[in-house]
Amino acid sequence: MPRFCAFFASMNVGGHRLKMTDLRDALEREDMEDVETVVASGNVLFSFDDRPTDGLSEMLAFIVKDRFGFPTFAAVRSADEVRAAFEDNPFHGKGEDKFVHTLFLDAQAEKAAFEDLLAAYEGRGPEKMALGDRCLYVDYVESVGTSKLTGVFIERKLDRMATGRNMRSLKRIHEKMV
């Protein structure tokens, strides 16, 4: 069975608290196997019959909404896609791993929307951005918590849902997947 990682958005941040054991139990009841959470911020490894990852994303978001009562987005990626999330990030190895992020998008962002994002953010902070395959690469340079480049701003400008992880987390998750 293929192994996947679901990166949930807005979980255990912004008031949406959920015990990872409860999430794991809910997914196991949906016939997912080898369910394992990594860090308490909505990273779930699991094995599941070969299905398109878009279908898995929708199913996982529905499970959380139905069982726990809050909306979320789940970016589902294979082990190869998780590895690409740090290897293809142009800021990986240049900036600090805790500040360099890959933001997983629900679909590919339009190039014009990315250009609009860059233009709208120009001069507001030191962050650097690059567009990837169904993701946005960001080097927050100084701090994620105090950055003016927020997830809400990015989602609005790209017209995409997003959830991000830093290089440390992605490497740790990938190690557990292989």
Backbone torsions as a table, in degrees:
resi	resn	phi	psi	omega
1	MET	NA	138.7	178.5
2	PRO	-64.7	148.2	179.2
3	ARG	-105.0	136.2	-178.5
4	PHE	-131.4	163.4	167.1
5	CYS	-124.4	131.5	172.6
6	ALA	-102.1	122.8	175.9
7	PHE	-102.2	105.3	-178.7
8	PHE	-85.2	141.9	176.2
9	ALA	-91.1	150.0	172.1
10	SER	57.1	34.4	179.9
11	MET	-109.6	126.0	-177.5
12	ASN	63.6	24.6	169.3
13	VAL	-140.3	154.2	175.8
14	GLY	62.5	27.8	175.2
15	GLY	90.2	-8.1	178.7
16	HIS	-92.3	81.5	-178.0
17	ARG	-89.5	135.7	-179.6
18	LEU	-151.6	128.8	176.4
19	LYS	-70.1	133.5	-179.0
20	MET	-64.2	-28.7	176.8
21	THR	-65.8	-36.8	177.8
22	ASP	-67.2	-40.9	177.6
23	LEU	-64.3	-44.9	179.0
24	ARG	-59.0	-46.0	179.4
25	ASP	-61.3	-41.8	179.6
26	ALA	-62.7	-40.9	-179.3
27	LEU	-71.6	-36.3	177.1
28	GLU	-63.8	-33.7	176.9
29	ARG	-68.3	-15.7	178.4
30	GLU	-98.7	23.7	175.3
31	ASP	69.4	22.7	172.0
32	MET	-87.2	145.0	-176.0
33	GLU	-116.1	160.6	177.9
34	ASP	52.1	42.3	-177.4
35	VAL	-74.1	129.6	-178.7
36	GLU	-145.8	132.5	175.7
37	THR	-95.3	148.1	179.0
38	VAL	-126.8	115.0	-175.5
39	VAL	62.5	152.0	-174.1
40	ALA	-87.1	39.2	-177.7
41	SER	-125.5	28.9	172.8
42	GLY	86.4	36.9	173.6
43	ASN	-111.4	117.9	-175.7
44	VAL	-127.3	122.2	174.5
45	LEU	-93.7	142.4	179.5
46	PHE	-162.8	160.1	172.9
47	SER	-110.2	142.6	-176.7
48	PHE	-156.1	151.2	177.3
49	ASP	-50.9	148.2	-177.1
50	ASP	-61.1	108.7	177.2
51	ARG	-137.3	157.6	175.6
52	PRO	-60.0	138.4	-178.1
53	THR	-64.1	-26.0	176.6
54	ASP	-62.2	-42.2	177.9
55	GLY	-63.9	-38.0	177.2
56	LEU	-65.4	-41.1	179.3
57	SER	-57.6	-48.6	-179.5
58	GLU	-63.6	-42.9	-179.3
59	MET	-62.9	-45.2	-179.0
60	LEU	-64.4	-42.2	178.0
61	ALA	-62.6	-39.6	178.2
62	PHE	-63.6	-43.7	180.0
63	ILE	-58.5	-46.3	-179.6
64	VAL	-64.2	-44.7	179.8
65	LYS	-62.8	-45.2	-177.2
66	ASP	-68.2	-44.3	-173.9
67	ARG	-87.0	-32.7	-171.3
68	PHE	-118.4	-7.7	169.4
69	GLY	82.4	15.7	174.9
70	PHE	-136.1	146.9	-179.4
71	PRO	-76.0	147.8	177.0
72	THR	-152.1	172.3	173.8
73	PHE	-125.1	137.6	178.3
74	ALA	-121.6	116.2	174.0
75	ALA	-89.0	117.0	-178.1
76	VAL	-103.6	126.6	-178.2
77	ARG	-135.6	147.2	175.7
78	SER	-78.5	171.8	178.2
79	ALA	-59.6	-41.4	178.5
80	ASP	-63.3	-38.9	179.4
81	GLU	-70.2	-34.7	176.5
82	VAL	-66.9	-43.4	177.2
83	ARG	-59.8	-43.7	178.5
84	ALA	-62.7	-29.2	-178.9
85	ALA	-63.1	-27.5	174.5
86	PHE	-104.3	-35.9	-179.1
87	GLU	-67.9	-35.5	-178.2
88	ASP	-86.6	-8.8	-179.4
89	ASN	-69.8	116.9	-175.9
90	PRO	-66.8	-12.6	-179.6
91	PHE	-97.4	-10.6	179.0
92	HIS	-63.4	129.6	-178.8
93	GLY	87.1	-9.7	178.8
94	LYS	-106.8	-43.4	176.8
95	GLY	-101.7	174.2	178.1
96	GLU	-69.9	135.8	-177.4
97	ASP	-54.0	-33.3	-178.5
98	LYS	-74.7	-18.8	-179.9
99	PHE	-102.1	-17.6	-179.8
100	VAL	-90.4	123.6	-175.2
101	HIS	-125.2	154.5	164.7
102	THR	-115.6	124.0	176.8
103	LEU	-100.2	115.9	178.8
104	PHE	-78.8	132.4	-178.7
105	LEU	-105.6	154.8	179.1
106	ASP	-71.8	-17.8	176.4
107	ALA	-163.4	170.2	-179.6
108	GLN	-64.9	131.4	176.2
109	ALA	-77.5	144.8	176.2
110	GLU	-70.7	141.4	179.1
111	LYS	-57.4	-41.2	180.0
112	ALA	-63.3	-38.5	178.0
113	ALA	-65.8	-39.6	177.3
114	PHE	-63.5	-43.0	177.7
115	GLU	-61.5	-39.4	176.6
116	ASP	-64.0	-39.8	177.1
117	LEU	-60.4	-48.3	179.2
118	LEU	-59.5	-45.2	-178.8
119	ALA	-65.2	-41.7	-178.8
120	ALA	-67.8	-27.9	-177.6
121	TYR	-95.9	-10.0	-176.5
122	GLU	-53.2	130.2	178.0
123	GLY	80.1	0.1	-177.2
124	ARG	-91.3	-17.8	-178.2
125	GLY	-175.9	174.7	-175.5
126	PRO	-83.7	-3.2	-174.4
127	GLU	-60.0	149.8	176.2
128	LYS	-119.2	144.0	-178.4
129	MET	-134.7	149.7	173.7
130	ALA	-146.6	144.5	179.7
131	LEU	-89.6	135.8	177.6
132	GLY	-121.7	-165.8	179.3
133	ASP	-81.8	105.4	-176.0
134	ARG	55.4	32.1	177.9
135	CYS	-156.3	165.3	174.4
136	LEU	-125.2	129.5	177.4
137	TYR	-95.6	133.3	-178.8
138	VAL	-136.2	132.5	167.2
139	ASP	-107.3	110.3	-178.6
140	TYR	-76.6	-8.8	172.8
141	VAL	64.3	-60.8	-173.4
142	GLU	-108.8	-42.2	-176.2
143	SER	-168.8	141.7	174.8
144	VAL	-82.6	-43.3	-174.7
145	GLY	-63.9	-30.7	-178.4
146	THR	-104.6	2.3	-178.8
147	SER	-67.7	144.3	173.5
148	LYS	-81.7	-10.3	178.4
149	LEU	-85.6	86.2	-175.0
150	THR	-91.0	161.6	176.2
151	GLY	-61.3	-39.4	179.5
152	VAL	-62.1	-44.3	178.9
153	PHE	-61.1	-47.1	-179.5
154	ILE	-62.1	-48.2	-179.3
155	GLU	-60.6	-40.8	-179.6
156	ARG	-65.9	-43.9	-177.4
157	LYS	-71.6	-37.2	-179.2
158	LEU	-86.6	-14.3	-174.5
159	ASP	56.4	45.0	-179.5
160	ARG	-141.3	150.4	170.2
161	MET	-83.4	148.3	-176.3
162	ALA	-145.9	153.0	170.7
163	THR	-146.9	133.4	-173.2
164	GLY	-115.8	155.6	174.7
165	ARG	-140.3	147.4	178.6
166	ASN	-83.6	172.2	-174.9
167	MET	-63.3	-38.3	178.1
168	ARG	-58.4	-48.7	-178.8
169	SER	-64.0	-44.0	-178.5
170	LEU	-63.1	-40.9	178.7
171	LYS	-65.2	-42.6	178.9
172	ARG	-62.5	-44.4	179.3
173	ILE	-63.9	-44.5	-179.6
174	HIS	-61.0	-41.9	178.0
175	GLU	-57.9	-37.1	179.9
176	LYS	-75.2	-21.6	-178.2
177	MET	-82.4	-26.9	-174.9
178	VAL	-104.4	NA	NA
